[in-house]
Amino acid sequence: MKYTGKVIKYGDNVDTDVIIPARYLNTSDKKELASHCMEDLDKTFRDRVEGGDIMVAGFNFGCGSSREHAPIAIKESGISLVIAKSFARIFYRNSINIGLAIVECPDAAEAIMDGHTVEADLDNGVIYDKTTGESFKTQPFPAFIQKIIENGGLVESIRNGDIK
Amino acid sequence: MSMTMTQKILAAHAGKESVSAGELILVDLDRVLGNDITSPVAIKEFEKIGVKEVYDREKVTMVMDHFAPNKDIKAAVQCKMCRDFCNEKDIVHFYDVGRMGIEHALLPEKGLVVPGDVVIGADSHTCTYGALGAFSTGVGSTDMACGMATGKAWFKVPSAIKFVLTGKLNRFVSGKDVILHIIGKIGVDGALYKSMEFVGEGVSELSVFDRLTICNMAIEAGAKNGIFEVDEKTVEYVKERSDRKIVAYKADEDAEYDEVIEINLSEIKSTVAFPHLPENTKTIDEVGDIVIDQVVIGSCTNGHYKDLEEAASIIKGRRVAKNVRAIIIPATQDIYLKALENGLLKAFVEAGCVVSTPTCGPCLGGYMGILAAGERAVATTNRNFVGRMGEVTSEVYLASPAVAAASAIAGKIADPCEIVKE
């Protein structure tokens, strides 16, 4: 799994209420959810996000509600990968379950700045900041999680008979 | 291999003698829960899996509580989607308007969770049922869909923090103050991925409802679950509601904990979490002058009968301050009825409060009490993130039912002990 994109960066404790405010949860339409993604934190996000962009954030990204609408809105906005210092646990499993690539890497999340261009090779556990030339090591996913991602999500893993 | 309470429940449901922290396991589910916001996404995913029926029509549970009674046409469509699915699959525990309550108050009340159970719910506050000695945790809609289809979920076995409780709570101090105090101490990611296990002689001093409130907000410290040791109070509460067998797990004496934190309940004061994180806590004597526009008493955290009773003991015979809108939301129909029969609702209305049907409504900024720019609310709810109850510049102060009630009377954040003196 390799990703290249321009970075959009946020701070610590980005909660699911700012990723997708509850007032929009009266729908599960992916495009509509994406059209309100991040709007209570960053009104410029919708205009500047481009397909393939990489979101970088601080500690406890995705804390709060269990709404799967949050990773769905991020993915549908075109974000290809989220790098954070740490993730809230429900957001973490939801992202894996819907096939949004995420990776925990405190050093990378600290050093990489908004607007930088980043290449991430998750198979080999390397994040490369093309703007500064700095490289960072990450932990590969456990095999069980890798399998879910390879299948394209949890539903597909069940359909493929990997989870019975 | 020694285990924590949580690990023992997970091992039993994974068909293993023992499990250890970090291990990935597949566990059998005793209940799979969803609400009117998360279930529609889960139903769409369920249909992709290609199975015809849910794994157990007694165990799949849906509660229409977030935007119900339907707040708008889109909410109506979502509730209808859940209703149609539950009718088609012949789901036993489908709770619609008239029978529903806020899910995490409703499930314990209906006896749908017993000690030793494993429960997942597509709602982050599913961790509430740890109060009854169950393992319960919030998941997303895809997990719910797969749980409905297979009766299983994958978990990474958590490590744990042990909270040893001693002493006894003072007047007007409750479970809400205990959990806000803990979150203030360890932070909003202080228990990230971990279990919070509550033990010690202080446990028996806490009502089941205080324990429900404490476990409810375990997620606000990032925890996977919160759990209390089962005691006589738990057994009494559960036996009145369920005939199912109770399995009470205790941690091994030599179980490993990442940290042990001692909490003396008698030292805890009324506590308020300032915007915009539950960890921004101050004790009531440090609050200062915070003038408010709205009070909300309710939610899955604090909409129990005991909470309304405590609020009514302060509000009865007094008047809500002129510039405050006070909204009371009993969490279930049974609580509503009991509050009606015992004169609580009359006391609230006479004081100038409004009383709503059960709904999550304002807690997540859905409806029934949205804040305008710059407005401030004291709420017995669980989150005070940016824009949580309305416009992005509005503010939510999290507090106990007693502090919320006192604040409604004073028109600013107030100490209940001061109000009842007047």
Boltz contact constraints between the chains, C-beta under 6 A:
constraints:
  - contact:
      token1: [A, 15]
      token2: [B, 385]
      max_distance: 6.0
  - contact:
      token1: [A, 17]
      token2: [B, 385]
      max_distance: 6.0
  - contact:
      token1: [A, 17]
      token2: [B, 388]
      max_distance: 6.0
  - contact:
      token1: [A, 18]
      token2: [B, 386]
      max_distance: 6.0
  - contact:
      token1: [A, 21]
      token2: [B, 387]
      max_distance: 6.0
  - contact:
      token1: [A, 22]
      token2: [B, 364]
      max_distance: 6.0
  - contact:
      token1: [A, 22]
      token2: [B, 365]
      max_distance: 6.0
  - contact:
      token1: [A, 22]
      token2: [B, 366]
      max_distance: 6.0
  - contact:
      token1: [A, 23]
      token2: [B, 365]
      max_distance: 6.0
  - contact:
      token1: [A, 25]
      token2: [B, 37]
      max_distance: 6.0
  - contact:
      token1: [A, 26]
      token2: [B, 67]
      max_distance: 6.0
  - contact:
      token1: [A, 26]
      token2: [B, 74]
      max_distance: 6.0
  - contact:
      token1: [A, 26]
      token2: [B, 75]
      max_distance: 6.0
  - contact:
      token1: [A, 27]
      token2: [B, 74]
      max_distance: 6.0
  - contact:
      token1: [A, 28]
      token2: [B, 40]
      max_distance: 6.0
  - contact:
      token1: [A, 28]
      token2: [B, 41]
      max_distance: 6.0
  - contact:
      token1: [A, 40]
      token2: [B, 386]
      max_distance: 6.0
  - contact:
      token1: [A, 40]
      token2: [B, 387]
      max_distance: 6.0
  - contact:
      token1: [A, 40]
      token2: [B, 392]
      max_distance: 6.0
  - contact:
      token1: [A, 59]
      token2: [B, 189]
      max_distance: 6.0
  - contact:
      token1: [A, 60]
      token2: [B, 189]
      max_distance: 6.0
  - contact:
      token1: [A, 65]
      token2: [B, 124]
      max_distance: 6.0
  - contact:
      token1: [A, 66]
      token2: [B, 122]
      max_distance: 6.0
  - contact:
      token1: [A, 66]
      token2: [B, 123]
      max_distance: 6.0
  - contact:
      token1: [A, 66]
      token2: [B, 124]
      max_distance: 6.0
  - contact:
      token1: [A, 66]
      token2: [B, 138]
      max_distance: 6.0
  - contact:
      token1: [A, 66]
      token2: [B, 140]
      max_distance: 6.0
  - contact:
      token1: [A, 68]
      token2: [B, 41]
      max_distance: 6.0
  - contact:
      token1: [A, 68]
      token2: [B, 140]
      max_distance: 6.0
  - contact:
      token1: [A, 68]
      token2: [B, 141]
      max_distance: 6.0
  - contact:
      token1: [A, 89]
      token2: [B, 193]
      max_distance: 6.0
  - contact:
      token1: [A, 89]
      token2: [B, 224]
      max_distance: 6.0
  - contact:
      token1: [A, 90]
      token2: [B, 124]
      max_distance: 6.0
  - contact:
      token1: [A, 90]
      token2: [B, 138]
      max_distance: 6.0
  - contact:
      token1: [A, 94]
      token2: [B, 140]
      max_distance: 6.0
  - contact:
      token1: [A, 97]
      token2: [B, 142]
      max_distance: 6.0
  - contact:
      token1: [A, 98]
      token2: [B, 142]
      max_distance: 6.0
  - contact:
      token1: [A, 144]
      token2: [B, 24]
      max_distance: 6.0
  - contact:
      token1: [A, 154]
      token2: [B, 142]
      max_distance: 6.0
  - contact:
      token1: [A, 154]
      token2: [B, 146]
      max_distance: 6.0
  - contact:
      token1: [A, 155]
      token2: [B, 45]
      max_distance: 6.0
  - contact:
      token1: [A, 155]
      token2: [B, 48]
      max_distance: 6.0
  - contact:
      token1: [A, 155]
      token2: [B, 49]
      max_distance: 6.0
  - contact:
      token1: [A, 158]
      token2: [B, 49]
      max_distance: 6.0
  - contact:
      token1: [A, 158]
      token2: [B, 146]
      max_distance: 6.0
